[in-house]
């Protein structure tokens, strides 16, 4: 089993499902932030930003 899966199951046991899943599925935003911090020469455009935001909004709304 992976550490991420175990952490998610523990969070689901301790917290509300709606909050935990919103945080878990907001990983595209964290990926964008880490890409910008760690890979400074790597750029991303509006397509990546809009896609990440729409994923998080879709998860939050549904």
Secondary structure as a PSIPRED ss2 file (coil, helix, strand):
# PSIPRED VFORMAT (PSIPRED V4.0)

   1 X C   1.000  0.000  0.000
   2 X C   1.000  0.000  0.000
   3 X H   0.000  1.000  0.000
   4 X H   0.000  1.000  0.000
   5 X H   0.000  1.000  0.000
   6 X H   0.000  1.000  0.000
   7 X H   0.000  1.000  0.000
   8 X H   0.000  1.000  0.000
   9 X H   0.000  1.000  0.000
  10 X H   0.000  1.000  0.000
  11 X H   0.000  1.000  0.000
  12 X H   0.000  1.000  0.000
  13 X H   0.000  1.000  0.000
  14 X H   0.000  1.000  0.000
  15 X C   1.000  0.000  0.000
  16 X C   1.000  0.000  0.000
  17 X H   0.000  1.000  0.000
  18 X H   0.000  1.000  0.000
  19 X H   0.000  1.000  0.000
  20 X H   0.000  1.000  0.000
  21 X H   0.000  1.000  0.000
  22 X H   0.000  1.000  0.000
  23 X H   0.000  1.000  0.000
  24 X H   0.000  1.000  0.000
  25 X C   1.000  0.000  0.000
  26 X C   1.000  0.000  0.000
  27 X H   0.000  1.000  0.000
  28 X H   0.000  1.000  0.000
  29 X H   0.000  1.000  0.000
  30 X H   0.000  1.000  0.000
  31 X H   0.000  1.000  0.000
  32 X H   0.000  1.000  0.000
  33 X H   0.000  1.000  0.000
  34 X H   0.000  1.000  0.000
  35 X H   0.000  1.000  0.000
  36 X H   0.000  1.000  0.000
  37 X H   0.000  1.000  0.000
  38 X H   0.000  1.000  0.000
  39 X C   1.000  0.000  0.000
  40 X C   1.000  0.000  0.000
  41 X C   1.000  0.000  0.000
  42 X C   1.000  0.000  0.000
  43 X C   1.000  0.000  0.000
  44 X C   1.000  0.000  0.000
  45 X C   1.000  0.000  0.000
  46 X H   0.000  1.000  0.000
  47 X H   0.000  1.000  0.000
  48 X H   0.000  1.000  0.000
  49 X H   0.000  1.000  0.000
  50 X H   0.000  1.000  0.000
  51 X H   0.000  1.000  0.000
  52 X H   0.000  1.000  0.000
  53 X H   0.000  1.000  0.000
  54 X H   0.000  1.000  0.000
  55 X H   0.000  1.000  0.000
  56 X H   0.000  1.000  0.000
  57 X H   0.000  1.000  0.000
  58 X H   0.000  1.000  0.000
  59 X H   0.000  1.000  0.000
  60 X H   0.000  1.000  0.000
  61 X H   0.000  1.000  0.000
  62 X C   1.000  0.000  0.000
